[in-house]
Each structure stands twice: as structure tokens, then as C-alpha cells.
């Protein structure tokens, strides 16, 4: 499922979590083309690529609100 997130357009999304609830998040791109996710209601962003991969595993679905 993570591979499908690598194709998301850059932008602002609602991220729906597998465990319930949602967050407003920005989706950007790393130098190697992989997508990162930054929920804007969180205090700390993930900086480790493995942490980011784990975060994507927690995502149930996404809803695009605005592209960059």
C-alpha cells in the first residue's frame, strides 16, 4: 500500500488513520522521489525515513484538499 502513496500529488490532505480519526497533513517529496507526510497538528515531524514509512503504514486513506 505504501507504493500508492509515492504517486500522490504534493498538497494538503485529510489523512484518515487506521485506528480512527483524521489529521490535516502536508504531503511533500524527498530528493529521491518518495513522499513524506507531515500532520500539521503534531508537535514533532518524522525525520527518519524508516519512521516515515511506519507512519504511512498507519494511514487508512487520504483525501486531497489542495495541490501545491
C-alpha positions in Angstrom: 0.0 0.0 0.0 2.9 2.4 0.6 3.8 2.3 -3.1 0.5 4.0 -3.9 1.4 7.0 -1.6 4.5 7.6 -3.7 2.2 8.6 -6.5 0.2 11.2 -4.5 0.3 14.8 -5.8 2.0 17.1 -3.5 -0.5 19.1 -1.5 -2.7 19.3 1.6 -4.8 16.3 2.6 -7.1 14.9 5.2 -5.3 11.7 6.4 -7.6 9.1 7.8 -5.9 6.8 10.3 -6.5 3.1 10.5 -7.1 3.4 14.3 -9.7 6.1 13.7 -9.7 9.9 13.4 -8.1 12.1 10.9 -5.4 14.8 10.6 -4.8 17.6 8.3 -1.4 17.0 6.7 1.0 18.2 4.1 2.5 15.7 1.6 5.8 16.6 0.1 8.6 14.9 -1.8 12.1 13.8 -0.8 15.2 14.2 -3.1 14.7 10.5 -4.1 11.1 11.0 -5.1 9.5 9.3 -2.1 6.7 11.1 -0.4 6.8 12.4 3.1 3.8 13.2 5.3 3.7 15.9 8.0 0.5 16.0 10.0 0.1 19.7 10.9 -1.5 19.0 14.3 1.6 17.1 15.5 4.4 18.7 17.5 7.3 16.6 16.0 7.7 15.7 12.4 9.3 12.4 11.4 12.8 12.9 10.1 13.9 9.2 9.8 12.9 7.5 6.6 12.0 4.4 8.5 9.8 6.4 10.9 8.1 8.0 7.9 7.5 4.5 6.3 5.9 3.4 9.6 3.7 6.5 9.6 2.4 5.7 6.1 1.5 2.2 7.4 -0.9 3.8 9.8 -2.8 5.6 7.1 -6.2 4.1 6.0 -7.0 6.6 3.3 -6.3 10.2 2.1 -8.5 13.0 0.7 -6.8 15.7 -1.3 -7.9 19.2 -0.3 -5.4 21.4 -2.3 -2.5 20.7 -4.6 0.7 22.7 -4.5 
